[in-house]
């Protein structure tokens, strides 16, 4: 019975360690997602400038 208790204690410690490692990895992935979102995000004025540039490019190609 004592050996079984030791086994369960070790299994619990391993499970807690794995939970901690997964928590750290989730935090890393969340931060990476925030960084990627900041790179992809387009503000309204940037979108307007892009639309103007496209229209200007279309006019240049027609002539």
CHARMM internal coordinates of N, CA and C (Angstrom, degrees):
IC EDIT
DIST 1 N 1 CA 1.4508
DIST 1 CA 1 C 1.5261
ANGL 1 N 1 CA 1 C 110.84
DIST 1 C 2 N 1.3499
ANGL 1 CA 1 C 2 N 116.05
DIHE 1 N 1 CA 1 C 2 N -38.09
DIST 2 N 2 CA 1.4674
ANGL 1 C 2 N 2 CA 120.28
DIHE 1 CA 1 C 2 N 2 CA -178.98
DIST 2 CA 2 C 1.5243
ANGL 2 N 2 CA 2 C 110.69
DIHE 1 C 2 N 2 CA 2 C -64.98
DIST 2 C 3 N 1.3318
ANGL 2 CA 2 C 3 N 117.58
DIHE 2 N 2 CA 2 C 3 N -39.76
DIST 3 N 3 CA 1.4639
ANGL 2 C 3 N 3 CA 121.65
DIHE 2 CA 2 C 3 N 3 CA 179.77
DIST 3 CA 3 C 1.5300
ANGL 3 N 3 CA 3 C 110.39
DIHE 2 C 3 N 3 CA 3 C -64.81
DIST 3 C 4 N 1.3192
ANGL 3 CA 3 C 4 N 116.39
DIHE 3 N 3 CA 3 C 4 N -37.83
DIST 4 N 4 CA 1.4571
ANGL 3 C 4 N 4 CA 120.61
DIHE 3 CA 3 C 4 N 4 CA 178.18
DIST 4 CA 4 C 1.5279
ANGL 4 N 4 CA 4 C 110.85
DIHE 3 C 4 N 4 CA 4 C -64.73
DIST 4 C 5 N 1.3178
ANGL 4 CA 4 C 5 N 117.23
DIHE 4 N 4 CA 4 C 5 N -39.03
DIST 5 N 5 CA 1.4650
ANGL 4 C 5 N 5 CA 122.01
DIHE 4 CA 4 C 5 N 5 CA 177.86
DIST 5 CA 5 C 1.5228
ANGL 5 N 5 CA 5 C 110.40
DIHE 4 C 5 N 5 CA 5 C -64.70
DIST 5 C 6 N 1.3273
ANGL 5 CA 5 C 6 N 116.88
DIHE 5 N 5 CA 5 C 6 N -41.61
DIST 6 N 6 CA 1.4683
ANGL 5 C 6 N 6 CA 121.19
DIHE 5 CA 5 C 6 N 6 CA 177.61
DIST 6 CA 6 C 1.5281
ANGL 6 N 6 CA 6 C 109.67
DIHE 5 C 6 N 6 CA 6 C -63.39
DIST 6 C 7 N 1.3294
ANGL 6 CA 6 C 7 N 116.28
DIHE 6 N 6 CA 6 C 7 N -43.55
DIST 7 N 7 CA 1.4617
ANGL 6 C 7 N 7 CA 120.53
DIHE 6 CA 6 C 7 N 7 CA 178.46
DIST 7 CA 7 C 1.5234
ANGL 7 N 7 CA 7 C 111.44
DIHE 6 C 7 N 7 CA 7 C -59.62
DIST 7 C 8 N 1.3268
ANGL 7 CA 7 C 8 N 117.43
DIHE 7 N 7 CA 7 C 8 N -44.90
DIST 8 N 8 CA 1.4610
ANGL 7 C 8 N 8 CA 120.98
DIHE 7 CA 7 C 8 N 8 CA 179.17
DIST 8 CA 8 C 1.5238
ANGL 8 N 8 CA 8 C 111.55
DIHE 7 C 8 N 8 CA 8 C -64.83
DIST 8 C 9 N 1.3223
ANGL 8 CA 8 C 9 N 117.37
DIHE 8 N 8 CA 8 C 9 N -37.06
DIST 9 N 9 CA 1.4648
ANGL 8 C 9 N 9 CA 120.79
DIHE 8 CA 8 C 9 N 9 CA 178.36
DIST 9 CA 9 C 1.5286
ANGL 9 N 9 CA 9 C 110.51
DIHE 8 C 9 N 9 CA 9 C -65.38
DIST 9 C 10 N 1.3219
ANGL 9 CA 9 C 10 N 116.46
DIHE 9 N 9 CA 9 C 10 N -42.29
DIST 10 N 10 CA 1.4695
ANGL 9 C 10 N 10 CA 120.37
DIHE 9 CA 9 C 10 N 10 CA 178.35
DIST 10 CA 10 C 1.5286
ANGL 10 N 10 CA 10 C 109.99
DIHE 9 C 10 N 10 CA 10 C -66.18
DIST 10 C 11 N 1.3278
ANGL 10 CA 10 C 11 N 116.77
DIHE 10 N 10 CA 10 C 11 N -42.65
DIST 11 N 11 CA 1.4649
ANGL 10 C 11 N 11 CA 120.43
DIHE 10 CA 10 C 11 N 11 CA 178.77
DIST 11 CA 11 C 1.5291
ANGL 11 N 11 CA 11 C 110.54
DIHE 10 C 11 N 11 CA 11 C -61.79
DIST 11 C 12 N 1.3141
ANGL 11 CA 11 C 12 N 117.36
DIHE 11 N 11 CA 11 C 12 N -39.51
DIST 12 N 12 CA 1.4630
ANGL 11 C 12 N 12 CA 121.33
DIHE 11 CA 11 C 12 N 12 CA 177.95
DIST 12 CA 12 C 1.5221
ANGL 12 N 12 CA 12 C 110.87
DIHE 11 C 12 N 12 CA 12 C -65.32
DIST 12 C 13 N 1.3257
ANGL 12 CA 12 C 13 N 116.98
DIHE 12 N 12 CA 12 C 13 N -42.09
DIST 13 N 13 CA 1.4661
ANGL 12 C 13 N 13 CA 120.69
DIHE 12 CA 12 C 13 N 13 CA 179.00
DIST 13 CA 13 C 1.5287
ANGL 13 N 13 CA 13 C 110.49
DIHE 12 C 13 N 13 CA 13 C -63.45
DIST 13 C 14 N 1.3248
ANGL 13 CA 13 C 14 N 117.38
DIHE 13 N 13 CA 13 C 14 N -42.19
DIST 14 N 14 CA 1.4649
ANGL 13 C 14 N 14 CA 121.15
DIHE 13 CA 13 C 14 N 14 CA 178.57
DIST 14 CA 14 C 1.5279
ANGL 14 N 14 CA 14 C 110.01
DIHE 13 C 14 N 14 CA 14 C -64.08
DIST 14 C 15 N 1.3201
ANGL 14 CA 14 C 15 N 117.38
DIHE 14 N 14 CA 14 C 15 N -42.54
DIST 15 N 15 CA 1.4646
ANGL 14 C 15 N 15 CA 120.69
DIHE 14 CA 14 C 15 N 15 CA 179.66
DIST 15 CA 15 C 1.5252
ANGL 15 N 15 CA 15 C 110.96
DIHE 14 C 15 N 15 CA 15 C -63.70
DIST 15 C 16 N 1.3174
ANGL 15 CA 15 C 16 N 117.57
DIHE 15 N 15 CA 15 C 16 N -40.93
DIST 16 N 16 CA 1.4648
ANGL 15 C 16 N 16 CA 120.86
DIHE 15 CA 15 C 16 N 16 CA 178.23
DIST 16 CA 16 C 1.5219
ANGL 16 N 16 CA 16 C 111.11
DIHE 15 C 16 N 16 CA 16 C -65.09
DIST 16 C 17 N 1.3292
ANGL 16 CA 16 C 17 N 117.00
DIHE 16 N 16 CA 16 C 17 N -40.11
DIST 17 N 17 CA 1.4592
ANGL 16 C 17 N 17 CA 120.47
DIHE 16 CA 16 C 17 N 17 CA 177.84
DIST 17 CA 17 C 1.5257
ANGL 17 N 17 CA 17 C 110.72
DIHE 16 C 17 N 17 CA 17 C -63.77
DIST 17 C 18 N 1.3247
ANGL 17 CA 17 C 18 N 117.04
DIHE 17 N 17 CA 17 C 18 N -42.33
DIST 18 N 18 CA 1.4622
ANGL 17 C 18 N 18 CA 120.56
DIHE 17 CA 17 C 18 N 18 CA 178.88
DIST 18 CA 18 C 1.5254
ANGL 18 N 18 CA 18 C 110.79
DIHE 17 C 18 N 18 CA 18 C -64.28
DIST 18 C 19 N 1.3174
ANGL 18 CA 18 C 19 N 117.43
DIHE 18 N 18 CA 18 C 19 N -37.92
DIST 19 N 19 CA 1.4638
ANGL 18 C 19 N 19 CA 120.54
DIHE 18 CA 18 C 19 N 19 CA 176.75
DIST 19 CA 19 C 1.5230
ANGL 19 N 19 CA 19 C 110.62
DIHE 18 C 19 N 19 CA 19 C -63.22
DIST 19 C 20 N 1.3133
ANGL 19 CA 19 C 20 N 117.09
DIHE 19 N 19 CA 19 C 20 N -40.37
DIST 20 N 20 CA 1.4603
ANGL 19 C 20 N 20 CA 120.82
DIHE 19 CA 19 C 20 N 20 CA 178.58
DIST 20 CA 20 C 1.5268
ANGL 20 N 20 CA 20 C 110.83
DIHE 19 C 20 N 20 CA 20 C -64.07
DIST 20 C 21 N 1.3289
ANGL 20 CA 20 C 21 N 116.68
DIHE 20 N 20 CA 20 C 21 N -44.54
DIST 21 N 21 CA 1.4640
ANGL 20 C 21 N 21 CA 120.75
DIHE 20 CA 20 C 21 N 21 CA 179.30
DIST 21 CA 21 C 1.5284
ANGL 21 N 21 CA 21 C 110.21
DIHE 20 C 21 N 21 CA 21 C -61.98
DIST 21 C 22 N 1.3178
ANGL 21 CA 21 C 22 N 117.76
DIHE 21 N 21 CA 21 C 22 N -41.92
DIST 22 N 22 CA 1.4626
ANGL 21 C 22 N 22 CA 120.63
DIHE 21 CA 21 C 22 N 22 CA 178.50
DIST 22 CA 22 C 1.5250
ANGL 22 N 22 CA 22 C 111.04
DIHE 21 C 22 N 22 CA 22 C -65.40
DIST 22 C 23 N 1.3185
ANGL 22 CA 22 C 23 N 117.31
DIHE 22 N 22 CA 22 C 23 N -38.24
DIST 23 N 23 CA 1.4675
ANGL 22 C 23 N 23 CA 121.14
DIHE 22 CA 22 C 23 N 23 CA 177.71
DIST 23 CA 23 C 1.5272
ANGL 23 N 23 CA 23 C 110.78
DIHE 22 C 23 N 23 CA 23 C -61.71
DIST 23 C 24 N 1.3184
ANGL 23 CA 23 C 24 N 116.73
DIHE 23 N 23 CA 23 C 24 N -44.88
DIST 24 N 24 CA 1.4666
ANGL 23 C 24 N 24 CA 120.84
DIHE 23 CA 23 C 24 N 24 CA 178.88
DIST 24 CA 24 C 1.5230
ANGL 24 N 24 CA 24 C 110.20
DIHE 23 C 24 N 24 CA 24 C -62.38
DIST 24 C 25 N 1.3262
ANGL 24 CA 24 C 25 N 117.09
DIHE 24 N 24 CA 24 C 25 N -42.46
DIST 25 N 25 CA 1.4685
ANGL 24 C 25 N 25 CA 120.27
DIHE 24 CA 24 C 25 N 25 CA -179.77
DIST 25 CA 25 C 1.5277
ANGL 25 N 25 CA 25 C 111.12
DIHE 24 C 25 N 25 CA 25 C -65.46
DIST 25 C 26 N 1.3139
ANGL 25 CA 25 C 26 N 117.66
DIHE 25 N 25 CA 25 C 26 N -39.38
DIST 26 N 26 CA 1.4630
ANGL 25 C 26 N 26 CA 120.89
DIHE 25 CA 25 C 26 N 26 CA 177.41
DIST 26 CA 26 C 1.5198
ANGL 26 N 26 CA 26 C 110.24
DIHE 25 C 26 N 26 CA 26 C -62.09
DIST 26 C 27 N 1.3264
ANGL 26 CA 26 C 27 N 117.53
DIHE 26 N 26 CA 26 C 27 N -40.50
DIST 27 N 27 CA 1.4641
ANGL 26 C 27 N 27 CA 120.77
DIHE 26 CA 26 C 27 N 27 CA 177.79
DIST 27 CA 27 C 1.5265
ANGL 27 N 27 CA 27 C 110.55
DIHE 26 C 27 N 27 CA 27 C -63.07
DIST 27 C 28 N 1.3321
ANGL 27 CA 27 C 28 N 117.44
DIHE 27 N 27 CA 27 C 28 N -41.69
DIST 28 N 28 CA 1.4637
ANGL 27 C 28 N 28 CA 121.08
DIHE 27 CA 27 C 28 N 28 CA 178.29
DIST 28 CA 28 C 1.5260
ANGL 28 N 28 CA 28 C 111.00
DIHE 27 C 28 N 28 CA 28 C -62.53
DIST 28 C 29 N 1.3122
ANGL 28 CA 28 C 29 N 116.90
DIHE 28 N 28 CA 28 C 29 N -45.15
DIST 29 N 29 CA 1.4566
ANGL 28 C 29 N 29 CA 120.68
DIHE 28 CA 28 C 29 N 29 CA -179.36
DIST 29 CA 29 C 1.5274
ANGL 29 N 29 CA 29 C 111.56
DIHE 28 C 29 N 29 CA 29 C -66.47
DIST 29 C 30 N 1.3243
ANGL 29 CA 29 C 30 N 117.03
DIHE 29 N 29 CA 29 C 30 N -36.41
DIST 30 N 30 CA 1.4604
ANGL 29 C 30 N 30 CA 120.68
DIHE 29 CA 29 C 30 N 30 CA 177.35
DIST 30 CA 30 C 1.5178
ANGL 30 N 30 CA 30 C 110.75
DIHE 29 C 30 N 30 CA 30 C -63.66
DIST 30 C 31 N 1.3125
ANGL 30 CA 30 C 31 N 117.35
DIHE 30 N 30 CA 30 C 31 N -42.93
DIST 31 N 31 CA 1.4654
ANGL 30 C 31 N 31 CA 121.03
DIHE 30 CA 30 C 31 N 31 CA 178.50
DIST 31 CA 31 C 1.5258
ANGL 31 N 31 CA 31 C 110.50
DIHE 30 C 31 N 31 CA 31 C -65.26
DIST 31 C 32 N 1.3242
ANGL 31 CA 31 C 32 N 117.19
DIHE 31 N 31 CA 31 C 32 N -41.41
DIST 32 N 32 CA 1.4646
ANGL 31 C 32 N 32 CA 120.83
DIHE 31 CA 31 C 32 N 32 CA 178.17
DIST 32 CA 32 C 1.5272
ANGL 32 N 32 CA 32 C 110.77
DIHE 31 C 32 N 32 CA 32 C -62.86
DIST 32 C 33 N 1.3335
ANGL 32 CA 32 C 33 N 116.61
DIHE 32 N 32 CA 32 C 33 N -39.06
DIST 33 N 33 CA 1.4583
ANGL 32 C 33 N 33 CA 120.88
DIHE 32 CA 32 C 33 N 33 CA 177.94
DIST 33 CA 33 C 1.5240
ANGL 33 N 33 CA 33 C 111.09
DIHE 32 C 33 N 33 CA 33 C -64.41
DIST 33 C 34 N 1.3196
ANGL 33 CA 33 C 34 N 117.65
DIHE 33 N 33 CA 33 C 34 N -40.33
DIST 34 N 34 CA 1.4700
ANGL 33 C 34 N 34 CA 121.01
DIHE 33 CA 33 C 34 N 34 CA 176.81
DIST 34 CA 34 C 1.5250
ANGL 34 N 34 CA 34 C 110.92
DIHE 33 C 34 N 34 CA 34 C -61.61
DIST 34 C 35 N 1.3305
ANGL 34 CA 34 C 35 N 117.07
DIHE 34 N 34 CA 34 C 35 N -42.87
DIST 35 N 35 CA 1.4626
ANGL 34 C 35 N 35 CA 120.97
DIHE 34 CA 34 C 35 N 35 CA 179.75
DIST 35 CA 35 C 1.5261
ANGL 35 N 35 CA 35 C 111.14
DIHE 34 C 35 N 35 CA 35 C -63.97
DIST 35 C 36 N 1.3227
ANGL 35 CA 35 C 36 N 117.13
DIHE 35 N 35 CA 35 C 36 N -43.15
DIST 36 N 36 CA 1.4639
ANGL 35 C 36 N 36 CA 120.37
DIHE 35 CA 35 C 36 N 36 CA 179.09
DIST 36 CA 36 C 1.5220
ANGL 36 N 36 CA 36 C 111.26
DIHE 35 C 36 N 36 CA 36 C -65.58
DIST 36 C 37 N 1.3223
ANGL 36 CA 36 C 37 N 116.65
DIHE 36 N 36 CA 36 C 37 N -39.37
DIST 37 N 37 CA 1.4607
ANGL 36 C 37 N 37 CA 120.39
DIHE 36 CA 36 C 37 N 37 CA 179.29
DIST 37 CA 37 C 1.5235
ANGL 37 N 37 CA 37 C 110.33
DIHE 36 C 37 N 37 CA 37 C -63.22
DIST 37 C 38 N 1.3213
ANGL 37 CA 37 C 38 N 117.44
DIHE 37 N 37 CA 37 C 38 N -38.98
DIST 38 N 38 CA 1.4625
ANGL 37 C 38 N 38 CA 120.85
DIHE 37 CA 37 C 38 N 38 CA 179.44
DIST 38 CA 38 C 1.5251
ANGL 38 N 38 CA 38 C 110.79
DIHE 37 C 38 N 38 CA 38 C -65.53
DIST 38 C 39 N 1.3182
ANGL 38 CA 38 C 39 N 117.63
DIHE 38 N 38 CA 38 C 39 N -33.93
DIST 39 N 39 CA 1.4659
ANGL 38 C 39 N 39 CA 120.83
DIHE 38 CA 38 C 39 N 39 CA 179.45
DIST 39 CA 39 C 1.5235
ANGL 39 N 39 CA 39 C 111.72
DIHE 38 C 39 N 39 CA 39 C -72.85
DIST 39 C 40 N 1.3106
ANGL 39 CA 39 C 40 N 117.68
DIHE 39 N 39 CA 39 C 40 N -34.48
DIST 40 N 40 CA 1.4551
ANGL 39 C 40 N 40 CA 122.31
DIHE 39 CA 39 C 40 N 40 CA -174.39
DIST 40 CA 40 C 1.5292
ANGL 40 N 40 CA 40 C 111.81
DIHE 39 C 40 N 40 CA 40 C -85.72
DIST 40 C 41 N 1.3104
ANGL 40 CA 40 C 41 N 117.25
DIHE 40 N 40 CA 40 C 41 N -26.73
DIST 41 N 41 CA 1.4606
ANGL 40 C 41 N 41 CA 122.01
DIHE 40 CA 40 C 41 N 41 CA -174.73
DIST 41 CA 41 C 1.5315
ANGL 41 N 41 CA 41 C 111.20
DIHE 40 C 41 N 41 CA 41 C -61.30
DIST 41 C 42 N 1.3176
ANGL 41 CA 41 C 42 N 116.01
DIHE 41 N 41 CA 41 C 42 N 131.90
DIST 42 N 42 CA 1.4673
ANGL 41 C 42 N 42 CA 121.59
DIHE 41 CA 41 C 42 N 42 CA 179.35
DIST 42 CA 42 C 1.5240
ANGL 42 N 42 CA 42 C 107.89
DIHE 41 C 42 N 42 CA 42 C -115.49
DIST 42 C 43 N 1.3178
ANGL 42 CA 42 C 43 N 115.58
DIHE 42 N 42 CA 42 C 43 N 126.97
DIST 43 N 43 CA 1.4605
ANGL 42 C 43 N 43 CA 119.96
DIHE 42 CA 42 C 43 N 43 CA 178.43
DIST 43 CA 43 C 1.5242
ANGL 43 N 43 CA 43 C 109.50
DIHE 42 C 43 N 43 CA 43 C -79.87
DIST 43 C 44 N 1.3322
ANGL 43 CA 43 C 44 N 116.11
DIHE 43 N 43 CA 43 C 44 N 166.23
DIST 44 N 44 CA 1.4574
ANGL 43 C 44 N 44 CA 121.76
DIHE 43 CA 43 C 44 N 44 CA -177.98
DIST 44 CA 44 C 1.5153
ANGL 44 N 44 CA 44 C 112.79
DIHE 43 C 44 N 44 CA 44 C -61.08
DIST 44 C 45 N 1.3375
ANGL 44 CA 44 C 45 N 117.33
DIHE 44 N 44 CA 44 C 45 N -43.51
DIST 45 N 45 CA 1.4621
ANGL 44 C 45 N 45 CA 119.45
DIHE 44 CA 44 C 45 N 45 CA -179.01
DIST 45 CA 45 C 1.5269
ANGL 45 N 45 CA 45 C 111.57
DIHE 44 C 45 N 45 CA 45 C -67.80
DIST 45 C 46 N 1.3212
ANGL 45 CA 45 C 46 N 117.51
DIHE 45 N 45 CA 45 C 46 N -33.16
DIST 46 N 46 CA 1.4639
ANGL 45 C 46 N 46 CA 120.17
DIHE 45 CA 45 C 46 N 46 CA 176.43
DIST 46 CA 46 C 1.5249
ANGL 46 N 46 CA 46 C 110.38
DIHE 45 C 46 N 46 CA 46 C -66.47
DIST 46 C 47 N 1.3342
ANGL 46 CA 46 C 47 N 116.25
DIHE 46 N 46 CA 46 C 47 N -38.84
DIST 47 N 47 CA 1.4587
ANGL 46 C 47 N 47 CA 120.78
DIHE 46 CA 46 C 47 N 47 CA 179.38
DIST 47 CA 47 C 1.5285
ANGL 47 N 47 CA 47 C 110.66
DIHE 46 C 47 N 47 CA 47 C -66.24
DIST 47 C 48 N 1.3260
ANGL 47 CA 47 C 48 N 117.15
DIHE 47 N 47 CA 47 C 48 N -41.16
DIST 48 N 48 CA 1.4652
ANGL 47 C 48 N 48 CA 120.82
DIHE 47 CA 47 C 48 N 48 CA 177.62
DIST 48 CA 48 C 1.5262
ANGL 48 N 48 CA 48 C 110.65
DIHE 47 C 48 N 48 CA 48 C -63.57
DIST 48 C 49 N 1.3220
ANGL 48 CA 48 C 49 N 117.15
DIHE 48 N 48 CA 48 C 49 N -42.16
DIST 49 N 49 CA 1.4662
ANGL 48 C 49 N 49 CA 120.83
DIHE 48 CA 48 C 49 N 49 CA 178.86
DIST 49 CA 49 C 1.5266
ANGL 49 N 49 CA 49 C 110.70
DIHE 48 C 49 N 49 CA 49 C -63.36
DIST 49 C 50 N 1.3060
ANGL 49 CA 49 C 50 N 116.53
DIHE 49 N 49 CA 49 C 50 N -40.81
DIST 50 N 50 CA 1.4612
ANGL 49 C 50 N 50 CA 120.75
DIHE 49 CA 49 C 50 N 50 CA 177.87
DIST 50 CA 50 C 1.5268
ANGL 50 N 50 CA 50 C 110.71
DIHE 49 C 50 N 50 CA 50 C -62.70
DIST 50 C 51 N 1.3224
ANGL 50 CA 50 C 51 N 117.28
DIHE 50 N 50 CA 50 C 51 N -42.61
DIST 51 N 51 CA 1.4647
ANGL 50 C 51 N 51 CA 120.88
DIHE 50 CA 50 C 51 N 51 CA 178.82
DIST 51 CA 51 C 1.5282
ANGL 51 N 51 CA 51 C 110.56
DIHE 50 C 51 N 51 CA 51 C -63.25
DIST 51 C 52 N 1.3266
ANGL 51 CA 51 C 52 N 117.66
DIHE 51 N 51 CA 51 C 52 N -41.79
DIST 52 N 52 CA 1.4695
ANGL 51 C 52 N 52 CA 120.57
DIHE 51 CA 51 C 52 N 52 CA 177.69
DIST 52 CA 52 C 1.5249
ANGL 52 N 52 CA 52 C 110.97
DIHE 51 C 52 N 52 CA 52 C -63.19
DIST 52 C 53 N 1.3193
ANGL 52 CA 52 C 53 N 116.22
DIHE 52 N 52 CA 52 C 53 N -43.02
DIST 53 N 53 CA 1.4680
ANGL 52 C 53 N 53 CA 119.88
DIHE 52 CA 52 C 53 N 53 CA 179.44
DIST 53 CA 53 C 1.5260
ANGL 53 N 53 CA 53 C 111.63
DIHE 52 C 53 N 53 CA 53 C -62.29
DIST 53 C 54 N 1.3175
ANGL 53 CA 53 C 54 N 116.84
DIHE 53 N 53 CA 53 C 54 N -38.93
DIST 54 N 54 CA 1.4660
ANGL 53 C 54 N 54 CA 120.43
DIHE 53 CA 53 C 54 N 54 CA 179.17
DIST 54 CA 54 C 1.5206
ANGL 54 N 54 CA 54 C 110.29
DIHE 53 C 54 N 54 CA 54 C -66.02
DIST 54 C 55 N 1.3247
ANGL 54 CA 54 C 55 N 116.49
DIHE 54 N 54 CA 54 C 55 N -44.06
DIST 55 N 55 CA 1.4693
ANGL 54 C 55 N 55 CA 119.86
DIHE 54 CA 54 C 55 N 55 CA 178.52
DIST 55 CA 55 C 1.5228
ANGL 55 N 55 CA 55 C 110.81
DIHE 54 C 55 N 55 CA 55 C -62.19
DIST 55 C 56 N 1.3217
ANGL 55 CA 55 C 56 N 117.27
DIHE 55 N 55 CA 55 C 56 N -41.66
DIST 56 N 56 CA 1.4635
ANGL 55 C 56 N 56 CA 120.88
DIHE 55 CA 55 C 56 N 56 CA 178.47
DIST 56 CA 56 C 1.5298
ANGL 56 N 56 CA 56 C 110.66
DIHE 55 C 56 N 56 CA 56 C -63.74
DIST 56 C 57 N 1.3197
ANGL 56 CA 56 C 57 N 116.61
DIHE 56 N 56 CA 56 C 57 N -40.69
DIST 57 N 57 CA 1.4616
ANGL 56 C 57 N 57 CA 120.82
DIHE 56 CA 56 C 57 N 57 CA 178.46
DIST 57 CA 57 C 1.5267
ANGL 57 N 57 CA 57 C 110.92
DIHE 56 C 57 N 57 CA 57 C -63.28
DIST 57 C 58 N 1.3379
ANGL 57 CA 57 C 58 N 116.77
DIHE 57 N 57 CA 57 C 58 N -40.22
DIST 58 N 58 CA 1.4632
ANGL 57 C 58 N 58 CA 120.52
DIHE 57 CA 57 C 58 N 58 CA 178.37
DIST 58 CA 58 C 1.5238
ANGL 58 N 58 CA 58 C 110.37
DIHE 57 C 58 N 58 CA 58 C -62.14
DIST 58 C 59 N 1.3414
ANGL 58 CA 58 C 59 N 116.89
DIHE 58 N 58 CA 58 C 59 N -43.07
DIST 59 N 59 CA 1.4595
ANGL 58 C 59 N 59 CA 120.56
DIHE 58 CA 58 C 59 N 59 CA -179.86
DIST 59 CA 59 C 1.5257
ANGL 59 N 59 CA 59 C 110.81
DIHE 58 C 59 N 59 CA 59 C -64.40
DIST 59 C 60 N 1.3115
ANGL 59 CA 59 C 60 N 117.55
DIHE 59 N 59 CA 59 C 60 N -38.87
DIST 60 N 60 CA 1.4629
ANGL 59 C 60 N 60 CA 120.86
DIHE 59 CA 59 C 60 N 60 CA -179.48
DIST 60 CA 60 C 1.5287
ANGL 60 N 60 CA 60 C 111.45
DIHE 59 C 60 N 60 CA 60 C -66.92
DIST 60 C 61 N 1.2971
ANGL 60 CA 60 C 61 N 117.79
DIHE 60 N 60 CA 60 C 61 N -35.85
DIST 61 N 61 CA 1.4671
ANGL 60 C 61 N 61 CA 121.10
DIHE 60 CA 60 C 61 N 61 CA -179.12
DIST 61 CA 61 C 1.5186
ANGL 61 N 61 CA 61 C 111.61
DIHE 60 C 61 N 61 CA 61 C -73.27
DIST 61 C 62 N 1.3334
ANGL 61 CA 61 C 62 N 117.56
DIHE 61 N 61 CA 61 C 62 N -30.98
DIST 62 N 62 CA 1.4634
ANGL 61 C 62 N 62 CA 121.12
DIHE 61 CA 61 C 62 N 62 CA -178.24
DIST 62 CA 62 C 1.5217
ANGL 62 N 62 CA 62 C 110.21
DIHE 61 C 62 N 62 CA 62 C -69.22
DIST 62 C 63 N 1.3077
ANGL 62 CA 62 C 63 N 117.24
DIHE 62 N 62 CA 62 C 63 N -38.75
DIST 63 N 63 CA 1.4714
ANGL 62 C 63 N 63 CA 121.84
DIHE 62 CA 62 C 63 N 63 CA -175.36
DIST 63 CA 63 C 1.4917
ANGL 63 N 63 CA 63 C 111.92
DIHE 62 C 63 N 63 CA 63 C -75.73
END
COOR INIT
IC SEED 1 N 1 CA 1 C
IC BUILD
